[in-house]
């Protein structure tokens, strides 16, 4: 119809199509073209932007870029088009170019909270945490009711070296205080202490993601005489890990696109007794659903770095390493310390064999860190620079997705140059398929853990590949993941009690090649013999904790 010149009917037709299928990028684009032909340039630019958004979400980045540029051809300063181009550039790892696009969007409209949010995400990915926090705070100021943006701020604060445990608690409590006070939701669950328990696990990460790898052995080995396992999956992506989790779940619910009210009803209709959050303040979390208390007992575990700040969540699962005595004062939840560590892992079946020690000369070792760039702050680089100066024949490999960006590589090289470390001693690598990422450990002698946000799955991966990890824990929950994993595996001698001890441990390992070779040959077996891998031992402790929570609720409800 648009080709025949009946623009009004074309516009009406596209709108009818979008009323039925709102995510159709072709209909949004066609609507924009018809509007442009009729001279409705502002409306056309917005339609092109909506088409671009759908194309971006579908991973069709070239098409999205073309569509956003169609909007700019009509309105050169259109903020949503510049913001959309920024999203495409960020998805391709071109972070500095994305930042420039976001700034162009804000130059056109300085009151756009989503643009500040996206700008902050790009800055966080670059490791520019101070700038990221400032932009997240501005986004929260502009949209104080947007809990997703507020969660992004809280997660970013975990990377800030200046944050204390008390300051983090206050920030999380401020999030919890934004939820309106609601009357307690009545729960009709039978108050039977030994009943068959309906457990609900909620996460957007039931795919190739660390959360999925830690949940897989739990689902596989839950005692089905005592627990019925429900999974609420909040993402559309599916892969082999998703399939494995589905096979081990008794009930599987897709919650992508499901609103909060509908999800609350779904959980209540399923009769969930204990609802477990596995996302915390990470992306696309469902904390607003937990705030409604759809289940009588609610738990936070393994998807976040400490307290959620949400009063409706009753318990935080942890261990004695992550949460030493006194940590209770930094959580709004009641701490429950699992007896055999914080998590267990399903080790990847595609992991290659552990290779021989790369180093041939004492001191001439290759250090590595495969954590995301937000963890590599100037304090970390200063300590690593000192280590590299003292071991003049050593080198360092950093490997992470953000290092696809040449601008990010340049910044890291500049920071090391300020520490007297030349570019020839630093290898900067972008991402690779998971088997290749694991294989890369066969050319690393020692892993250096960042601080104050330590490694999690990267630490377990390194140990599985025979590479010892030197860690420097602090007071904060996020700084103690590697401490927990190393301690559970019987490797407490790799845990430093301060920066000087961190250097001492790393240097001693670098000079003792026989010890490094022995560790390399034994670490996979040691991890396999520990609760990190012995899922039955770990799950026994987890199930006992869940049962104790339920009995407590029965006593209080009665």
C-alpha positions in Angstrom: 0.0 0.0 0.0 2.9 2.4 0.7 4.1 1.8 -2.8 0.7 2.7 -4.2 0.8 6.0 -2.4 -2.0 5.3 0.1 0.2 6.4 3.1 -2.6 6.7 5.6 -3.7 3.1 5.0 -0.1 1.9 5.1 0.4 3.6 8.4 -2.8 2.1 9.8 -1.8 -1.3 8.5 1.6 -1.2 10.1 0.1 -0.1 13.4 -2.4 -3.0 13.3 0.5 -5.4 12.8 2.4 -3.9 15.7 -0.6 -4.2 18.0 -0.5 -7.9 17.4 3.3 -8.3 17.3 5.0 -5.3 19.0 8.5 -6.7 18.4 8.3 -6.8 14.6 11.3 -4.8 13.4 10.1 -4.9 9.8 6.7 -3.3 10.8 8.4 -0.6 12.8 10.7 0.1 9.8 7.8 0.1 7.3 5.8 2.4 9.6 8.8 4.8 9.7 9.2 4.8 5.9 5.5 5.6 5.5 5.6 8.3 8.0 8.7 9.8 6.4 7.0 9.7 3.0 4.1 11.7 4.5 6.4 14.2 6.0 6.0 13.1 9.6 9.7 13.2 10.2 9.7 13.1 14.1 7.4 10.2 14.2 9.3 8.4 11.5 12.6 8.9 13.3 11.1 7.3 16.4 9.7 4.4 14.4 13.2 3.8 12.9 14.7 3.8 16.4 12.2 1.2 17.6 13.0 -0.9 14.6 16.7 -0.5 15.5 16.1 -1.5 19.1 14.4 -4.8 18.0 17.2 -5.5 15.5 19.8 -4.9 18.2 18.1 -7.2 20.7 18.0 -9.9 18.0 21.8 -9.5 17.5 21.4 -8.1 14.0 23.8 -5.3 14.6 24.5 -4.3 11.0 20.8 -3.9 10.2 20.3 -2.1 13.5 23.1 0.4 12.7 21.6 1.0 9.2 18.2 1.6 10.8 19.4 4.0 13.4 21.2 6.0 10.7 18.0 6.2 8.8 16.6 8.0 11.8 19.6 10.3 11.9 19.1 11.1 8.2 15.7 12.6 9.2 16.7 14.1 12.5 20.5 14.4 12.8 20.5 15.1 16.6 17.9 12.4 17.5 19.0 11.2 21.0 17.5 7.7 20.7 19.3 7.1 17.4 22.6 8.1 18.8 22.0 6.1 21.9 21.0 3.1 19.8 24.3 3.4 17.8 26.1 3.4 21.1 24.5 0.1 22.1 25.5 -1.5 18.8 29.1 -0.2 19.2 29.3 -1.4 22.8 28.0 -4.9 21.8 30.8 -5.0 19.3 33.4 -4.1 21.9 34.0 -0.6 20.5 33.5 1.0 23.9 35.2 4.4 23.3 33.1 4.9 20.1 30.0 3.9 22.1 30.8 6.5 24.8 31.1 9.2 22.0 27.6 8.2 20.7 26.1 8.4 24.2 27.6 11.8 24.7 26.0 13.0 21.4 22.7 11.7 22.7 23.1 13.6 25.9 24.0 16.7 24.1 20.6 16.5 22.4 18.8 15.7 25.7 20.6 15.8 29.0 17.7 14.3 30.9 17.8 10.7 29.5 18.3 8.3 32.3 18.7 5.2 30.0 21.5 7.0 28.1 23.3 7.7 31.4 22.8 4.1 32.4 24.3 2.8 29.1 27.2 5.3 29.3 27.9 4.1 32.8 27.9 0.4 31.7 30.4 1.3 29.0 32.6 3.1 31.5 32.4 0.2 33.9 33.4 -2.2 31.1 36.4 0.0 30.5 37.4 -0.1 34.1 36.6 3.6 34.7 34.6 2.9 37.8 34.6 6.4 39.2 33.0 7.8 36.0 30.6 4.8 35.9 29.4 5.4 39.4 28.8 9.1 38.7 26.8 8.3 35.6 24.7 5.6 37.3 24.0 8.0 40.2 22.8 10.6 37.6 20.5 8.0 36.0 19.0 7.1 39.4 18.4 10.8 40.1 16.6 11.2 36.8 14.5 8.0 37.3 14.4 7.2 41.0 11.7 4.6 40.4 13.7 2.6 37.9 14.9 -0.3 40.0 16.9 -1.8 37.2 19.1 1.3 37.0 19.4 1.4 40.8 20.6 -2.3 40.8 23.2 -1.4 38.1 24.5 1.3 40.4 24.8 -1.1 43.3 26.6 -3.8 41.3 29.0 -1.2 40.0 29.8 -0.1 43.5 31.1 -3.6 44.2 34.0 -2.7 41.9 34.9 0.6 43.7 38.0 0.1 45.8 36.9 3.0 48.0 33.7 1.3 49.2 33.6 -0.1 52.7 31.3 -2.9 53.9 29.3 -0.4 55.9 29.0 2.0 53.0 27.8 -0.9 50.7 25.2 -1.9 53.3 23.9 1.7 53.4 23.6 1.8 49.6 21.7 -1.4 49.5 19.4 -0.4 52.3 18.6 2.7 50.3 17.5 0.4 47.4 15.3 -1.6 49.7 13.7 1.5 51.2 12.4 2.5 47.8 9.9 -0.3 47.8 6.5 0.8 49.2 5.4 -0.9 52.4 3.0 -3.7 51.5 0.7 -5.7 53.8 2.2 -9.1 54.4 1.2 -11.6 51.7 -0.7 -14.6 53.2 0.8 -18.0 52.5 -1.4 -21.1 52.5 1.6 -23.5 52.4 1.0 -26.5 54.8 3.0 -25.9 58.0 4.5 -29.3 58.0 8.2 -29.3 59.0 9.1 -32.5 57.1 6.9 -32.1 54.0 8.0 -32.5 50.4 9.4 -29.0 49.8 8.8 -27.0 46.6 12.0 -25.2 45.9 12.0 -22.4 43.3 15.2 -21.2 41.7 14.9 -17.8 39.9 17.6 -16.5 37.4 18.1 -15.0 34.0 21.4 -17.0 33.7 20.4 -20.6 33.0 22.7 -20.8 30.0 26.5 -20.7 29.5 27.0 -18.7 32.6 28.7 -19.3 36.0 25.4 -19.5 37.8 24.3 -22.3 35.5 27.5 -24.3 36.2 27.0 -24.1 39.9 23.4 -24.9 39.8 23.7 -27.9 37.5 25.1 -30.4 40.1 22.5 -29.1 42.6 19.6 -29.9 40.3 21.1 -33.2 39.3 21.5 -34.4 42.9 18.6 -32.9 44.9 16.9 -35.6 46.9 13.6 -36.0 45.0 12.1 -37.7 48.0 12.4 -34.4 49.9 12.4 -31.7 47.2 10.5 -30.8 44.1 12.7 -28.5 41.9 11.1 -25.6 40.0 13.2 -23.3 37.7 12.1 -19.8 36.7 14.2 -18.8 33.7 14.2 -15.1 32.7 16.1 -15.1 29.4 15.2 -16.3 25.9 18.7 -17.6 25.1 19.0 -21.4 25.2 22.1 -23.6 24.8 23.3 -27.0 25.8 23.6 -25.9 29.5 19.9 -24.8 29.4 19.0 -28.2 28.1 20.8 -30.0 30.9 19.2 -27.8 33.5 15.8 -28.5 32.0 16.3 -32.2 32.2 17.1 -32.0 35.9 14.2 -29.7 36.8 10.8 -31.1 37.8 9.1 -27.9 36.7 10.5 -25.4 34.2 9.0 -22.0 33.7 10.0 -19.4 31.1 9.6 -16.0 32.6 11.2 -13.8 29.9 8.7 -11.1 29.2 6.5 -12.1 32.1 5.5 -9.1 34.2 6.0 -8.9 38.0 2.3 -9.5 38.8 2.1 -12.5 36.6 5.3 -14.0 38.0 4.1 -13.5 41.6 0.9 -15.4 40.6 2.9 -18.1 38.9 5.1 -18.7 42.0 2.1 -18.8 44.3 0.1 -21.1 42.1 3.1 -23.5 42.0 3.0 -23.6 45.8 6.6 -22.6 46.2 7.8 -23.1 49.8 11.4 -21.7 49.4 12.2 -19.2 46.6 15.9 -18.8 45.8 17.2 -15.7 44.0 20.3 -16.4 41.9 20.8 -12.9 40.4 20.9 -10.3 43.1 21.5 -6.9 41.5 22.8 -8.3 38.3 21.1 -7.6 34.9 17.4 -8.5 34.5 17.0 -9.5 38.1 13.5 -10.1 39.6 14.1 -8.5 43.0 10.8 -6.5 42.6 9.0 -9.9 42.6 10.9 -11.0 45.7 9.8 -7.7 47.4 6.2 -8.9 47.1 7.1 -12.1 49.1 5.3 -14.6 46.9 6.9 -17.5 48.9 7.0 -17.9 52.7 10.8 -18.4 52.8 13.1 -16.4 50.4 16.8 -16.8 50.0 19.6 -15.1 48.2 22.5 -17.3 46.9 25.4 -17.3 44.6 24.3 -14.7 42.0 25.5 -11.6 43.8 28.2 -10.3 46.1 26.5 -10.1 49.5 23.4 -8.4 50.8 20.5 -7.4 48.5 19.2 -4.8 50.9 15.7 -6.3 50.5 13.9 -6.9 53.7 11.6 -9.5 52.1 14.6 -11.8 51.5 15.0 -13.8 54.7 18.4 -15.5 54.3 21.7 -15.1 52.6 23.6 -18.4 51.9 27.3 -18.0 52.4 30.2 -19.8 54.2 32.7 -19.2 57.0 35.3 -17.9 54.5 33.1 -15.3 52.7 31.4 -14.3 55.9 33.7 -14.5 59.0 32.3 -13.7 62.4 30.9 -10.1 62.5 29.8 -10.1 58.9 26.2 -10.2 60.1 26.2 -6.5 60.6 26.7 -6.0 56.8 23.6 -7.8 55.6 19.9 -7.2 55.9 19.3 -11.0 55.5 20.1 -13.6 58.1 23.4 -15.3 57.2 23.4 -19.1 56.8 26.9 -20.5 56.5 27.1 -23.7 54.5 29.4 -26.3 56.0 31.3 -27.3 52.8 31.9 -24.0 51.0 29.7 -21.5 49.2 29.2 -23.4 45.9 30.1 -26.5 44.0 30.7 -26.6 40.3 29.9 -28.7 37.2 33.4 -28.6 35.6 33.2 -28.3 31.8 33.4 -31.6 30.0 35.3 -29.9 27.1 38.2 -28.8 29.3 41.5 -29.8 27.7 44.1 -31.9 29.5 46.5 -30.0 31.8 49.7 -29.3 29.9 53.3 -29.1 31.2 54.6 -26.1 33.1 55.4 -23.4 30.6 58.2 -21.8 32.6 61.7 -23.1 32.1 63.8 -20.6 34.1 63.0 -19.6 37.7 61.5 -16.1 37.8 60.8 -16.1 34.1 57.2 -17.0 34.5 54.0 -16.0 32.8 51.4 -14.5 35.1 47.8 -14.3 34.0 44.4 -12.8 34.9 41.3 -13.5 32.9 38.9 -11.4 35.0 36.8 -8.6 33.5 38.4 -5.2 33.1 36.3 -3.5 35.7 38.3 -5.5 38.4 41.6 -4.3 37.1 41.8 -1.0 38.9 44.9 1.3 39.4 45.6 -0.2 42.8 45.8 -3.7 41.2 48.0 -2.4 38.4 50.4 -0.7 40.9 50.9 -4.0 42.8 51.3 -6.0 39.7 53.7 -3.5 38.3 55.8 -3.8 41.4 55.8 -7.6 41.0 56.8 -7.4 37.3 59.6 -4.9 38.2 61.0 -7.3 40.8 60.7 -10.3 38.4 62.3 -8.6 35.4 62.0 -11.7 33.2 58.4 -12.3 33.9 55.4 -11.3 31.8 51.6 -10.8 32.2 48.7 -11.9 30.1 45.3 -10.2 30.5 42.4 -11.8 28.7 38.8 -10.6 28.8 36.0 -9.5 26.4 36.6 -5.8 27.0 40.1 -6.0 25.6 38.7 -6.4 22.1 38.7 -2.6 22.1 42.0 -1.0 21.0 41.1 2.0 23.2 40.8 -0.2 26.3 44.1 -1.9 25.4 45.8 1.5 25.1 44.6 2.6 28.5 45.9 -0.5 30.2 49.3 -0.1 28.5 49.4 3.5 29.7 48.7 2.5 33.3 51.4 -0.2 33.2 53.8 2.2 31.5 53.3 4.6 34.5 54.6 1.7 36.6 57.6 1.3 34.5 56.4 -1.8 32.7 56.8 -1.8 28.9 54.2 -2.9 26.4 56.5 -5.8 25.3 55.9 -7.5 28.7 52.0 -7.3 28.6 49.9 -9.4 26.4 46.3 -8.1 26.0 43.8 -10.5 24.5 40.1 -10.4 23.8 37.6 -13.2 24.3 37.6 -16.7 22.7 35.3 -19.7 22.7 35.3 -21.4 26.1 37.4 -24.4 25.1 40.1 -22.1 23.8 39.8 -19.9 26.9 40.5 -22.9 29.0 43.3 -24.0 26.8 45.0 -20.6 27.2 45.7 -21.6 30.8 48.3 -24.1 29.5 50.5 -21.2 28.7 50.1 -19.5 32.2 52.2 -20.4 35.2 50.5 -18.4 37.9 47.2 -16.5 38.1 47.1 -13.2 39.9 43.7 -12.5 41.5 42.4 -8.9 41.3 41.1 -6.9 44.3 38.9 -5.8 46.0 36.6 -7.8 43.6 38.2 -11.2 43.3 37.7 -13.9 40.8 34.9 -16.5 41.1 34.5 -18.9 38.2 37.8 -17.7 36.8 39.6 -18.9 39.9 37.9 -22.4 39.7 38.7 -22.6 36.0 42.4 -21.8 36.7 42.6 -24.4 39.4 40.9 -27.0 37.1 43.6 -26.2 34.5 46.4 -26.7 37.0 47.3 -23.1 37.6 47.6 -21.8 41.2 45.9 -18.5 42.1 47.3 -15.9 44.4 44.6 -13.9 46.1 44.3 -10.9 48.5 41.0 -11.0 50.3 39.6 -8.0 52.1 36.6 -7.4 54.3 34.0 -7.2 51.6 32.1 -10.2 50.4 33.1 -9.6 46.8 36.8 -9.7 47.8 36.6 -13.2 49.3 35.4 -15.6 46.6 38.8 -16.9 45.7 39.6 -17.2 49.5 36.6 -19.5 49.8 37.5 -21.6 46.7 41.1 -21.9 47.6 40.4 -22.8 51.2 37.8 -25.4 50.3 40.4 -27.0 48.0 43.0 -27.0 50.7 45.1 -24.2 49.2 45.1 -21.7 52.0 48.8 -21.0 51.5 48.0 -19.1 48.4 45.9 -16.6 50.4 47.7 -13.4 51.3 47.1 -11.3 54.4 48.3 -8.1 52.8 50.0 -6.6 49.7 53.5 -7.5 50.9 52.4 -11.1 51.5 50.7 -11.2 48.0 54.1 -10.3 46.5 55.9 -12.8 48.7 53.7 -15.7 47.7 53.8 -14.8 44.0 57.6 -14.4 43.9 58.2 -17.6 45.9 56.1 -19.5 43.4 57.8 -17.9 40.5 61.2 -19.0 41.8 60.2 -22.5 42.8 59.5 -24.3 39.5 59.4 -27.8 41.0 56.6 -26.7 43.3 54.8 -25.0 40.4 55.1 -28.2 38.4 53.8 -30.3 41.3 50.9 -28.1 41.7 50.1 -28.2 38.0 50.1 -31.9 38.1 47.9 -32.2 41.2 45.4 -29.4 41.2 42.7 -31.0 39.1 42.7 -34.0 41.3 42.7 -31.9 44.5 39.7 -29.9 43.2 37.9 -33.1 42.3 38.5 -34.5 45.8 37.1 -31.2 47.4 33.6 -30.0 48.0 34.1 -27.7 45.0 33.5 -30.8 42.9 32.1 -33.4 45.4 28.5 -32.3 44.8 26.9 -34.9 47.1 28.8 -33.6 50.1 28.0 -30.0 49.2 24.3 -30.6 48.5 23.8 -32.4 51.7 24.8 -29.2 53.6 22.6 -27.1 51.3 19.6 -29.3 51.7 20.0 -29.3 55.5 20.1 -25.5 55.5 17.0 -25.3 53.4 15.1 -27.7 55.7 16.2 -25.7 58.8 14.8 -22.5 57.2 11.5 -24.3 56.5 11.2 -25.6 60.0 11.9 -22.2 61.4 9.1 -20.7 59.3 6.7 -23.5 60.4 7.5 -22.7 64.0 7.0 -19.0 63.6 3.8 -19.3 61.4 2.3 -21.7 63.9 
